[in-house]
Amino acid sequence: MKKYVLGLLIIALTYACNTKQETAQQIIDKAIAKAGGERYKNAEISFDFRKGTYKSERKGGDFELERIMPDSTGTQYRDVVDNNGFTRFYKDTVVKLSDSMETVYANSVNSVHYFVQLPFGLNDDAVNKELIGKDTINNKEYYEIKVTFDVEGGGEDHEDIYMYWVNTQNYHVDYLAYSFEVNEGGLRFRKAYNPRTIEGIRFVDYENYKTDDLSTPLSELDDLYEARQLELLSKIENKNIEVKLLE
């Protein structure tokens, strides 16, 4: 009898462990670890995106995000976002800009680096994560994680809302969606493709989709994608990626 009761107890405990619900934080921690983990924090990452050349350097808590981009006349400018803010250079000379234009350029530089290094940025202090539930896309199961941002530290786009689909088996972020307020607002859904790992850090490109129905909940965009009811807007391709790990 005692062996029977003990056996039932073991089965019950095993079932409880296997069905224990992971939190949004635990899921994101695993996603970051799978994608590169601590390597992000001490690395130089460079790549080409569209007409720009980008480089980021992180060492401990210090960071510098750079973009070199020609303007309409062919003149090359270097935009830098670091712990101290934003600076634009022409050759080695600082270019004075209005506060509003500094914000526009800083957001543009930060956005490109942010998407390239996802899911690393999802543990920033201003990020709020919520596990919405689970869903299936193309016969694979995903955690749905909703992300919002605090006003303090959340940047100019703190009102944007994101949804991440994290594979329940390998913790890769295979899909994401977001709503944004600038330029009259919009919705985007992205599918990751072309995964590759360089110096232990995982990178992907994206198919970038949209819908004109701005009332659509983010959590329903995956269903519209499967039903082929989203419009392919562009492809987000990052080329010539190089990584140097720093000590």
N, C-alpha and C positions, 0 to 999 in steps of 0.2 A: 504493500500500500504506500509506504514511504517513497519507494522508488518511483511509483506511478505519479504521486504528487510532485516529486522533484522533477520528473520528466515534463509534466505540464507547466511547471514554473519556468523551466528552461525555455520551452517553446514560447511561452508568453513573453518572456524577456527578449528573446530573439526577435519576435514579431514587433515588439515595441521599439527596439533599436532600428529595425529595418524600415519602420513606418514613421520614424521621428521626422518632423518637418524641419527642413533647414530654413534659416532666416535669410532675408535679403542680403544682410551683411556677410554671412557665411558663404553664400553663393558668389557674390562679387569678389570676396577674398580668394576663392578658389579659381575664379575666372582670371583674375590678375596673375595669380601664381602660375597658372597654365600658360599664360601668354608671355611671361617674362619675369614676373615677380620683382625681386630686388634689383635685377639688372637694369631696370628703367631708371633707378635712382642715381646711378653713376655711369652715364653713357653719353657718347656723342652719336647722334643719329642724323644722317643727311640723306636727302632724296630730292628728286625733281617732280614737280606737280604742275601740269599745264605749262605756263610760260615762266614759272618761278623756280628758283633753287632754294631749298629750305635746309636749315641745320638747327638742331637743338643740342644743348649741352646741360646736363644735370649733374651736380656733384653735391651729395648731401641735400641740404635745403636750398642751395643756390641753383638758379636756372637761367638760361638765356635761350630765347627762341628767335631765330633769324630768318629773314626772307630777302632774297635778292631778286628784284623784278624790274624789267625795263618799262618805262612809261611809253606814251604814244609817240614820242619823238625818238625812242631808242635809248634814251638816257637811263642808266642803271642806278637804282636807289637801293640802299640796304636798310631794312626796317628791323629794329631789335626790340623785343619785349623781354624784360628781366625783372628781378626783384624790386628795382627802382622805378619801373614804369616803362614808357615807350619812348624810343628815339629814332628819328630818321636821319640817315647819312647820305650825302652825295659825295662820293670819294671818301675823304676823311673829315669832311665838314658837316657839322650838325645843321640840319634844315629846320627852321622854325615853322611850326604849324599851329593852327588854332586848336583849342582843347577838343572841339567837336571832331575835327579831322584826325587828331591823335587817337581818339576813341575808336573811330571807324577803322583805321589801319591796324590798331592793336587787336581789335576783335577779329579782323580778317586773318592776321598772322596766327593768333592763338587758336582759331577755329581749325585751320588746316593741321596744325601740330596735334591738336586735341583728337581729331578723328584718326590720324595716323597711329597714335599711340594708345588708342582704346584697347582694353578697358582700364588702363592705368589711372586715368584721371577720375575714375568713379569713387575713389576714396579721399578726394579733396574735402576739406573741412566744411565747405558750403553745400555739399551734396547730400540730399535726403533720398533714401532708398526704401522702396516698399514692394514686398512680394505680392503681386496681384493674384497669382495662381499658376496653373500649368496649361499649356496648349500644345497642339500638334501641328507642325508644318511639314508637308511632304513626308508624312509617316514617321517623323522624328519628334520626340517629346522635348518641350522647352519650358523652362521657368520664365515667367513674364515679370520683369522688374521695372517698376515705374520710378523715374528719377525726376526730382524737382530741385530747385536751388534756393538757398537763403538769399534775402536781399543783401545782407552784409556779406561781402566776399563772393557773391554769385555773379558779379560782372554786370555789364549793361544788358545782357540777355538773360537775366535771372528769371524772367517770366516764361522762358521756354520750358517745355515739358518733354521728356524722353521716355521711350519704352525700349527695353532690351530683351531679346529672346536668347536665353542662355541654355545651351544643350545640357540636358540632365545627365548625360553620360560622360561627356568629355569637358564640359564647362567652357566650350568655345562660344563666343558671341557671334552667331551666324546671321542674325537679323537685328535691325534697330529701326526705330521710327521716332520722329519728333515734330512738334508743332512750334512755330516761331511767330513773333509779333511784328518784326520789322518788314518794311515794304509791303504793307497791307496784310501781312501774315501768310501762312501756308502750312501744308503738311507734307512730310517726306517719309518714305519707307526705303530702307536700304538692305540689299542682300549682299553678304560678303562672298567673295570668290577669290580665286588665285592665292590661297594661303601659302606663305613661305616663312621659314624660320632662319633668322640671321643672327649669329652670335647668341643664340638662346632666346631671342625676342621674336614673337610672331607678328607678321604683318599680313594685311589683306587689302584687296581692292573692293570696290562696291559698284553694284548696279543701283542707280538712284532713281526711284519712282516717285510719282506725285498723284494726288487726286485733287480735283477742283472743289469737291464738297468738303468745306472746312468744318462742317459739323460732325464729321466722322470721328468717332473715338479712336485713339491710337491703338487700343487693344483689338480693333476690328480690321486694321490695315493688313494684317497677315492673311485674314480670310479673303479680302479683296485681291491680294496678291495671288493666292492660290486659284482664285476664280478668274484670273487674268483681267481684272477690272481696274488695274493701275496703269498709268502711262509711264513708260520708260523715258525719263528726262535726260539722263546723261550717265556716263560711266566715270567713276572716280578712280583713276589709275595713278599710282605712285611708282615712279621709275628710278632706277639707279640707286637703290637703297644701300647705304653703307652704315655699319655700326662699329663703334670702337668703345669697348668697355674700359672704364676708368678705375683706377685703384683708389 
